[in-house]
């Protein structure tokens, strides 16, 4: 049976395949074989080591991404920023700092997502990390709102590229039977950055050390630590799927053979036989995102990302400021958020047990419903126990949604455009965050904390509708069969 339908070209005169057609069919066969060999690999230490190395990169990425809300009270205290602004799009408030980050993330995901498709997952994983570490180091020494926002924008570009690259990299290295759990573990390790940054913020933000405000130390410690990832990245192989998609079949086979040897040695038995090679998607470009079957998926993910961002970052980036607005001191609000932050890695860990058992779309819809109820109750809470309990529920639901959709969106596009397509749809969440941060600041000023959570609840209801009605099923399927 032909592995790639419709690629063989036939001579009109003698019906003999052309040399180009033979080469294309051979390349497609090699790609399909590599994919089948990857998907049959058991979950040994060698596989988990790759997952953990990528997860380590994700830890520092989330540290950098999520410290925004935790250092915001310190930025206000230092006089660089204000909690709210007179106008909707003022550039001197916390909202402008958040918006600068997400403008950078938008450029990084929308305009630069193609880099990982062109130059490889491994190279872009490394250099985007170094980019945002350098930008954040410069940002830590800014004393004006404009300087702070500019360098936050620059670092956001690097973080945006890294976000797309890690997800693409992980989806292509993890066998299909492990894909959901791999993302759960990656996100659990990544979100353990939340209690770390929350604790460091509680410890450092109210203080001044060696002449530097505490918020500057929070920023610098993340960047210095992230450099260790640059060192460890040498143990990461390039994605065999990406190499094969670029026609570098010999390199792909060599990388895969080395991985198979390590897995077999640890498995202690002959490796399972590869399954049949799945149909290999034809070469795809940006325009293919809008053609069947990808067009409907693209629209669904754009709608999803516009609204899920409001729920996730509306809480994560604003909770310390919201608590202060309710009359709680800066120190107490940071203590509460530190306790709430301890739950961040528990969401993906709980999700580990459901990741490859339940459809991704059903998990997202269920957690969005929990987010709505918990958020509305949180807006009315005043007792410490209620604040922490509801904050933990919001954190768990948000982080389960996060690891689930990171798995889900990577499954919906072919290897040739996976990073670019995911970067494009993901970029809408960044654009949404730019505007929603200003809307939340305006809503907080005009309607208080309750108004903010009503706004968030409406957004999460639209998440439920878009994924519930338009999302395809992907559980237990190979990347190639989903993308075909």
Secondary structure as the mmCIF struct_conf table of DSSP 4:
data_model
#
loop_
_struct_conf.conf_type_id
_struct_conf.id
_struct_conf.beg_label_comp_id
_struct_conf.beg_label_asym_id
_struct_conf.beg_label_seq_id
_struct_conf.end_label_comp_id
_struct_conf.end_label_asym_id
_struct_conf.end_label_seq_id
BEND BEND1 UNK A 3 UNK A 4
TURN_TY1_P TURN_TY1_P1 UNK A 5 UNK A 6
STRN STRN1 UNK A 10 UNK A 10
TURN_TY1_P TURN_TY1_P2 UNK A 12 UNK A 14
HELX_LH_PP_P HELX_LH_PP_P1 UNK A 16 UNK A 16
STRN STRN2 UNK A 17 UNK A 17
HELX_LH_PP_P HELX_LH_PP_P2 UNK A 18 UNK A 18
HELX_RH_AL_P HELX_RH_AL_P1 UNK A 19 UNK A 39
TURN_TY1_P TURN_TY1_P3 UNK A 40 UNK A 40
HELX_RH_AL_P HELX_RH_AL_P2 UNK A 45 UNK A 77
TURN_TY1_P TURN_TY1_P4 UNK A 78 UNK A 79
BEND BEND2 UNK A 80 UNK A 80
STRN STRN3 UNK A 82 UNK A 82
BEND BEND3 UNK A 83 UNK A 84
BEND BEND4 UNK A 86 UNK A 87
TURN_TY1_P TURN_TY1_P5 UNK A 88 UNK A 89
BEND BEND5 UNK A 91 UNK A 92
STRN STRN4 UNK A 93 UNK A 93
HELX_RH_AL_P HELX_RH_AL_P3 UNK A 94 UNK A 110
TURN_TY1_P TURN_TY1_P6 UNK A 111 UNK A 113
HELX_RH_AL_P HELX_RH_AL_P4 UNK A 114 UNK A 119
HELX_RH_AL_P HELX_RH_AL_P5 UNK A 121 UNK A 139
TURN_TY1_P TURN_TY1_P7 UNK A 140 UNK A 141
BEND BEND6 UNK A 144 UNK A 144
HELX_RH_AL_P HELX_RH_AL_P6 UNK A 145 UNK A 173
BEND BEND7 UNK A 174 UNK A 174
HELX_RH_3T_P HELX_RH_3T_P1 UNK A 176 UNK A 178
HELX_RH_AL_P HELX_RH_AL_P7 UNK A 179 UNK A 204
TURN_TY1_P TURN_TY1_P8 UNK A 205 UNK A 206
STRN STRN5 UNK A 208 UNK A 209
TURN_TY1_P TURN_TY1_P9 UNK A 210 UNK A 211
STRN STRN6 UNK A 212 UNK A 213
HELX_RH_AL_P HELX_RH_AL_P8 UNK A 214 UNK A 232
HELX_RH_3T_P HELX_RH_3T_P2 UNK A 233 UNK A 235
HELX_LH_PP_P HELX_LH_PP_P3 UNK A 236 UNK A 239
HELX_RH_AL_P HELX_RH_AL_P9 UNK A 240 UNK A 245
TURN_TY1_P TURN_TY1_P10 UNK A 246 UNK A 247
HELX_RH_AL_P HELX_RH_AL_P10 UNK A 249 UNK A 267
TURN_TY1_P TURN_TY1_P11 UNK A 268 UNK A 268
BEND BEND8 UNK A 269 UNK A 269
HELX_LH_PP_P HELX_LH_PP_P4 UNK A 270 UNK A 274
HELX_LH_PP_P HELX_LH_PP_P5 UNK A 276 UNK A 283
HELX_RH_3T_P HELX_RH_3T_P3 UNK A 286 UNK A 290
BEND BEND9 UNK A 291 UNK A 291
TURN_TY1_P TURN_TY1_P12 UNK A 292 UNK A 293
HELX_RH_AL_P HELX_RH_AL_P11 UNK A 294 UNK A 316
TURN_TY1_P TURN_TY1_P13 UNK A 317 UNK A 318
HELX_RH_AL_P HELX_RH_AL_P12 UNK A 319 UNK A 325
TURN_TY1_P TURN_TY1_P14 UNK A 326 UNK A 327
HELX_RH_AL_P HELX_RH_AL_P13 UNK A 330 UNK A 341
TURN_TY1_P TURN_TY1_P15 UNK A 342 UNK A 343
HELX_RH_AL_P HELX_RH_AL_P14 UNK A 344 UNK A 352
TURN_TY1_P TURN_TY1_P16 UNK A 353 UNK A 357
BEND BEND10 UNK A 358 UNK A 358
HELX_RH_AL_P HELX_RH_AL_P15 UNK A 360 UNK A 378
TURN_TY1_P TURN_TY1_P17 UNK A 379 UNK A 380
BEND BEND11 UNK A 383 UNK A 383
HELX_RH_AL_P HELX_RH_AL_P16 UNK A 384 UNK A 411
TURN_TY1_P TURN_TY1_P18 UNK A 412 UNK A 412
BEND BEND12 UNK A 413 UNK A 413
HELX_RH_3T_P HELX_RH_3T_P4 UNK A 415 UNK A 417
HELX_RH_AL_P HELX_RH_AL_P17 UNK A 418 UNK A 470
HELX_LH_PP_P HELX_LH_PP_P6 UNK A 471 UNK A 473
TURN_TY1_P TURN_TY1_P19 UNK A 475 UNK A 476
HELX_RH_AL_P HELX_RH_AL_P18 UNK A 479 UNK A 483
#
